[in-house]
Amino acid sequence: MNALAYRHSPRSLAGNPWIPHQWLWGMTLVGFVASAHSAMAYQPGHFYFQGHTKEKVIALTFDDGPGPFTPQILSLLKEHHARATFFMEGDQIPSYPQFAKAVADAGMEIGNHTWSHPDFHKIKEAPVARLEEELQNTEDAIQKYSGTTAHIVRMPYGYSNKTWLLPTLKEKGYALVHWTFGTDWFLKKTPEQMAAEYIQNAGKGAVFLFHDGGRHREKTLAALKIILPALEKKGYRFVAAEDLFNGEK
């Protein structure tokens, strides 16, 4: 894990019960520029979804929050000394401002998941203007309630294109981060079925998509309680997207 990826200063992290003490080494010298580390991990306008690493690391990512299950997910991540990236849905942040702050205080990475989760596959009229508004409103909420700045976007429903989306994100200073595997939104599956599929799709540099907002997130939490210890036994550790993609172009 690259200690320089953290957005917090050493003073803000020291003594923080969410952050394992071994993650703090080497941060004192860069305290004044820590807020830029997440930005340095990405190339604006680039599309990331699979890490290129020989290490057994998996990036954990969560969409659509914050929500009622966010604190329990944070507690579970703390238990497993794991970092994660939370792609926050803007219209949820004012409803759970304390949870947005808790994510930031826990040393997690925060990304922008638009304000109202629109499906850009269906938006044909002025999509650039709509996206810019969605991103800006969400960014304002992220900064207001968490005190952090997002440098990455995850588009709702996995939307992507090179024609206008990536150029727009580049202009706004964002990279696009998607995933290699996710299944927790198929709510007919049991947590055990979900967990088995995540475990089966584990690999070096994988990016797992989960949700901490939305319906029936108790299933996500239950699945995570199976997935994390099972993969730890296989030698995996869990990081945020910025840790996985730091330095990749």
Phi, psi and omega per residue, in radians:
M1 nan 2.413 -3.113
N2 -1.631 1.987 -3.088
A3 -1.090 -0.440 -3.094
L4 -1.268 -0.108 -3.101
A5 -1.347 -0.226 -3.031
Y6 -1.316 2.489 -3.128
R7 -1.522 -0.210 -3.058
H8 -1.634 2.736 3.048
S9 -1.394 2.784 3.104
P10 -1.015 -0.622 -3.123
R11 -1.126 -0.685 -3.122
S12 -1.250 -0.414 -3.104
L13 -1.635 -0.524 -3.059
A14 -1.042 2.228 3.140
G15 1.412 -0.036 3.114
N16 -1.262 2.080 -3.074
P17 -1.137 -0.289 3.117
W18 -1.338 -0.391 -2.949
I19 -1.861 2.038 3.073
P20 -0.994 2.401 -3.032
H21 -1.075 -0.484 -3.083
Q22 -1.229 -0.256 3.124
W23 -1.365 -0.232 -2.974
L24 -1.528 -0.158 -3.061
W25 -1.091 2.521 3.051
G26 1.371 0.063 -3.044
M27 -1.633 -0.319 -3.062
T28 -1.022 -0.712 -3.058
L29 -1.237 -0.272 -3.072
V30 -2.068 0.373 -3.067
G31 -1.018 -0.662 -3.052
F32 -1.306 -0.280 -3.141
V33 -2.050 0.284 -3.072
A34 -1.075 -0.577 -3.100
S35 -1.144 -0.290 -3.132
A36 -1.585 -0.095 -3.010
H37 -1.139 -0.701 3.131
S38 -1.110 -0.711 3.104
A39 -1.087 -0.663 -3.114
M40 -1.213 -0.348 -3.107
A41 -1.299 -0.287 -3.008
Y42 -2.223 2.708 2.984
Q43 -1.784 2.026 -3.124
P44 -0.955 2.412 -3.136
G45 1.463 -0.055 -3.138
H46 -1.558 2.635 3.139
F47 -1.860 2.071 -3.132
Y48 -1.998 2.430 3.031
F49 -2.671 -0.352 -3.116
Q50 -2.389 2.206 3.113
G51 -1.391 2.570 3.099
H52 -1.874 1.659 -3.056
T53 -2.592 2.653 3.056
K54 -1.639 -0.074 -3.126
E55 -1.533 2.679 3.119
K56 -1.516 1.309 3.119
V57 -2.148 2.550 3.104
I58 -2.284 2.302 3.052
A59 -1.494 2.211 3.081
L60 -1.690 2.278 3.127
T61 -2.324 2.558 -3.085
F62 -2.291 2.334 -3.103
D63 -1.978 2.836 2.893
D64 1.318 0.027 3.116
G65 -1.586 -2.981 0.016
P66 -1.280 2.806 -3.123
G67 -2.656 -3.097 -3.069
P68 -1.015 -0.445 -3.092
F69 -1.660 -0.034 -3.133
T70 -0.999 -0.806 -3.132
P71 -1.075 -0.662 3.138
Q72 -1.200 -0.621 3.081
I73 -1.162 -0.722 3.093
L74 -1.063 -0.717 3.122
S75 -1.102 -0.693 3.128
L76 -1.183 -0.712 3.095
L77 -1.088 -0.721 3.102
K78 -1.049 -0.745 -3.134
E79 -1.039 -0.576 -3.096
H80 -1.798 0.240 3.118
H81 0.906 0.761 -3.048
A82 -1.912 2.534 2.926
R83 -1.798 2.880 3.120
A84 -2.757 2.914 3.066
T85 -1.965 2.277 -3.140
F86 -1.951 1.928 3.086
F87 -1.530 1.824 -2.974
M88 -1.553 2.400 3.041
E89 -1.520 2.110 -2.955
G90 -0.972 -0.742 -3.069
D91 -1.257 -0.140 3.065
Q92 -1.575 -0.390 -3.034
I93 -1.110 -0.802 3.117
P94 -1.116 -0.402 3.111
S95 -1.348 -0.461 -3.114
Y96 -2.350 0.996 -3.052
P97 -1.087 -0.607 -3.133
Q98 -1.161 -0.507 3.137
F99 -1.365 -0.600 3.037
A100 -1.073 -0.740 3.114
K101 -1.163 -0.672 3.137
A102 -1.101 -0.663 3.102
V103 -1.075 -0.810 3.128
A104 -1.140 -0.763 -3.121
D105 -1.133 -0.441 3.123
A106 -1.384 -0.037 3.137
G107 1.437 0.291 3.129
M108 -1.465 2.755 3.060
E109 -1.486 2.487 3.116
I110 -2.049 2.293 3.083
G111 -2.080 2.936 -3.080
N112 -1.729 2.191 -3.108
H113 -2.073 0.481 -3.088
T114 1.239 2.968 -3.067
W115 -1.446 -0.821 -2.983
S116 -2.117 0.224 3.087
H117 0.999 0.854 3.124
P118 -1.319 2.710 3.096
D119 -1.666 1.805 -3.091
F120 -1.301 -0.131 2.964
H121 -1.118 -0.445 -3.050
K122 -1.836 -0.136 -3.101
I123 -1.601 1.967 -3.080
K124 -1.890 -0.375 -3.079
E125 -1.757 2.083 3.077
A126 0.874 0.938 -3.113
P127 -1.144 -0.565 -3.133
V128 -1.129 -0.831 3.124
A129 -1.068 -0.704 3.129
R130 -1.127 -0.766 -3.134
L131 -1.127 -0.773 -3.130
E132 -1.028 -0.711 3.110
E133 -1.154 -0.778 3.136
E134 -1.048 -0.794 -3.097
L135 -1.191 -0.739 -3.092
Q136 -1.162 -0.757 3.116
N137 -1.068 -0.701 3.123
T138 -1.203 -0.737 3.132
E139 -1.061 -0.709 3.108
D140 -1.053 -0.735 -3.136
A141 -1.208 -0.707 3.113
I142 -1.045 -0.823 -3.117
Q143 -1.166 -0.712 -3.107
K144 -1.137 -0.769 -2.983
Y145 -1.733 -0.417 -3.136
S146 -1.894 -0.347 -3.118
G147 1.349 0.210 -3.134
T148 -2.077 3.018 3.120
T149 -2.146 2.352 3.114
A150 -1.516 2.454 3.083
H151 -2.079 0.032 -3.123
I152 -2.360 2.701 3.123
V153 -2.215 2.485 2.874
R154 -2.103 2.157 -3.100
M155 -1.398 2.424 3.054
P156 -0.989 2.462 3.100
Y157 1.078 0.375 3.065
G158 1.184 0.428 -3.103
Y159 -1.133 2.460 3.079
S160 -2.778 2.512 2.918
N161 -2.789 2.735 -3.130
K162 -1.629 -0.178 -3.039
T163 -1.245 -0.910 -3.128
W164 -2.271 -0.460 -3.050
L165 -1.176 -0.995 -3.095
L166 -1.089 -0.710 3.049
P167 -1.068 -0.660 3.118
T168 -1.153 -0.767 3.118
L169 -1.103 -0.698 3.120
K170 -1.061 -0.768 3.136
E171 -1.073 -0.604 -3.115
K172 -1.547 -0.061 3.095
G173 1.518 0.310 -3.123
Y174 -1.851 2.619 2.863
A175 -1.802 2.798 3.121
L176 -1.835 2.218 -3.125
V177 -2.179 2.059 3.062
H178 -1.944 -2.450 -2.945
W179 -2.642 2.866 3.056
T180 -1.717 -0.500 -3.137
F181 -2.748 2.509 3.017
G182 -2.874 2.607 -3.139
T183 -2.688 0.063 -3.000
D184 -1.318 -0.044 3.069
W185 -1.571 -0.084 3.034
F186 -1.513 1.552 -2.880
L187 -1.311 -0.156 3.053
K188 -1.312 -0.280 3.112
K189 -1.364 2.577 3.041
T190 -1.383 2.806 3.055
P191 -0.992 -0.607 3.130
E192 -1.152 -0.703 3.092
Q193 -1.152 -0.749 3.091
M194 -1.027 -0.858 -3.091
A195 -1.038 -0.745 -3.125
A196 -1.056 -0.658 -3.114
E197 -1.268 -0.694 3.071
Y198 -1.084 -0.795 -3.121
I199 -1.077 -0.705 3.130
Q200 -1.122 -0.528 -3.094
N201 -1.721 0.217 3.078
A202 -1.227 2.546 3.095
G203 -2.977 2.884 -3.136
K204 -1.089 2.157 3.121
G205 1.412 0.204 3.105
A206 -1.186 2.687 3.042
V207 -2.134 1.958 -3.120
F208 -1.620 2.347 3.068
L209 -1.811 2.172 3.003
F210 -2.219 -3.141 3.084
H211 -2.310 2.340 3.007
D212 -1.879 -0.076 3.037
G213 -2.096 2.823 -3.135
G214 1.765 -2.940 -3.019
R215 -1.438 2.546 2.977
H216 0.960 0.776 3.098
R217 -1.306 -0.116 2.999
E218 -1.088 -0.499 3.085
K219 -1.225 -0.691 3.081
T220 -1.062 -0.823 -3.139
L221 -1.048 -0.780 3.137
A222 -1.115 -0.695 3.112
A223 -1.136 -0.727 3.129
L224 -1.053 -0.621 -3.135
K225 -1.166 -0.329 3.048
I226 -1.602 -0.776 -3.020
I227 -1.126 -0.874 -3.001
L228 -1.078 -0.898 3.123
P229 -1.155 -0.595 3.139
A230 -1.117 -0.751 -3.133
L231 -1.334 -0.511 3.036
E232 -1.074 -0.685 3.120
K233 -1.123 -0.426 3.102
K234 -1.539 0.034 3.077
G235 1.665 0.172 -3.138
Y236 -1.510 2.655 2.927
R237 -2.241 2.863 -2.919
F238 -2.102 2.297 -3.028
V239 -2.303 2.977 2.985
A240 -1.457 2.866 -3.135
A241 -1.031 -0.679 -3.107
E242 -1.136 -0.500 3.072
D243 -1.243 -0.676 -3.102
L244 -1.247 -0.739 -2.998
F245 -1.691 0.016 -3.110
N246 -0.987 2.084 3.099
G247 1.614 -0.181 3.124
E248 -1.427 2.497 3.134
K249 -2.171 nan nan
